[in-house]
Amino acid sequence: MILVIGGAGYIGSHAVKLLLDQGYQVVVFDNLSTGHQEAVDPRAVFVQGELGSRTDLDHLFSKYPIEGVMHFAAHIQVGESVTDPFKYYENNVASTLTLLSVMLQHGVKKLIFSSTAAVYGLPEEDVIQEELPANPINPYGRSKWMVEQILQDFSYAYGLEYVALRYFNAAGADQSGKIGEDHDPETHLIPVILQHLLGLREKITVFGTDYPTPDGTCIRDYIHVVDLVEAHIYAMRALLDNRVKNEAFNLGTGHGYSVKEVIDMCEKVTGKKATVEYGARREGDPPKLVASSEKMHRVLGWKPTHNLEDIVRTAWNWHRNHPNGYVDKRHHV
Ligand SMILES: O=c1ccn([C@@H]2O[C@H](COP(=O)(O)OP(=O)(O)O[C@H]3O[C@H](CO)[C@H](O)[C@H](O)[C@H]3O)[C@@H](O)[C@H]2O)c(=O)[nH]1
């Protein structure tokens, strides 16, 4: 059985569905602080509890025959991490320590950890490889890098076997249209554009037009959430078969798109015209973040199969049917 921590969240809920589709048994553990119970596939066992609670975790690991853990639960807002770092270190680092301790106590040693491109800070490289030294520039990125270092130390000292997956920009939705992105507040580019095109926001603001990129706006590597969670399953299978351990991999596509190009794609897919305001830079945004996913391909055989158009198409399918996210049960078409 696979334990998915944070399985009611955006990426976790997609992982749960794919694991179940591929025949794994799944138990989801989530405190529903930002996740949604409706996002959890009914075929999974759902346990509500706190990651920082040794009692909750002890109960979970005693009750279910857990072979491997996927850990998606984290706070993810860079700006908030700067103003409230305690929240980030407490949840992303301290609670993860409790998890590791309880896992080891129960003899569970296989972990897939959700890390981030934010561990690289402000890289100048055109395409980022895993060997690039980590240099996070905010508490969010530091919290993820701290955990990666803890994992290295725990693998050496206690035999923990982990894979850390450094996500670039996860986007899109499952093609069923039943699960998708629903953050409060929503700050991510693609959902923000689509909410505007649905009439839920007056306009969109492009953060910065004077970056050293061809059109002056930031370039990111958008990876379809289904490709992303598929990579987790490749990694978990390899961990369980003892083909890999104690490695970090980038998860991206190797292709970058500027903010303007993403807006163009959203207009093309939806057939609607956006009202765009060109604003100031957002603090801490690197001009360009594009992953080399060559290592993930070479070591585990994974390759993304969806492009930006697929990402926007599936995200649009989700948003127009759930304009207010999971709270909206009206199902517009
Ligand atoms: O309204 C908006 C929203 C975003 N952007 C731009 O669009 C790009 C993508 O922004 P997102 O907020 O969607 O994504 P980020 O690259 O900033 O964030 C990603 O990396 C972060 C760490 O660096 C966190 O991990 C975060 O959850 C993850 O989506 C950036 O250049 C941003 O400046 C805009 O111009 N306008």
The ligand as a Gaussian input file, in Angstrom:
#p B3LYP/6-31G(d) Opt

LIG

0 1
 O       -0.613000      36.956000     -12.169000
 C        0.491000      36.550000     -12.526000
 C        1.049000      35.338000     -12.033000
 C        2.312000      34.978000     -12.467000
 N        3.002000      35.730000     -13.351000
 C        4.326000      35.294000     -13.823000
 O        4.181000      33.997000     -14.362000
 C        5.338000      33.201000     -14.097000
 C        4.907000      31.967000     -13.358000
 O        4.427000      32.339000     -12.072000
 P        3.742000      31.307000     -11.054000
 O        3.388000      32.077000      -9.821000
 O        2.679000      30.560000     -11.761000
 O        4.910000      30.257000     -10.796000
 P        6.350000      30.484000     -10.158000
 O        7.340000      30.123000     -11.224000
 O        6.506000      31.787000      -9.502000
 O        6.234000      29.454000      -8.984000
 C        6.640000      28.119000      -9.029000
 O        7.835000      28.077000      -8.319000
 C        7.719000      28.541000      -6.969000
 C        9.082000      28.476000      -6.360000
 O        9.977000      29.298000      -7.041000
 C        6.723000      27.707000      -6.188000
 O        7.184000      26.374000      -6.097000
 C        5.393000      27.736000      -6.909000
 O        4.438000      26.927000      -6.217000
 C        5.576000      27.252000      -8.331000
 O        4.391000      27.305000      -9.066000
 C        6.265000      34.092000     -13.273000
 O        7.203000      34.646000     -14.128000
 C        5.349000      35.188000     -12.719000
 O        6.016000      36.407000     -12.508000
 C        2.469000      36.913000     -13.852000
 O        3.098000      37.602000     -14.653000
 N        1.229000      37.281000     -13.424000

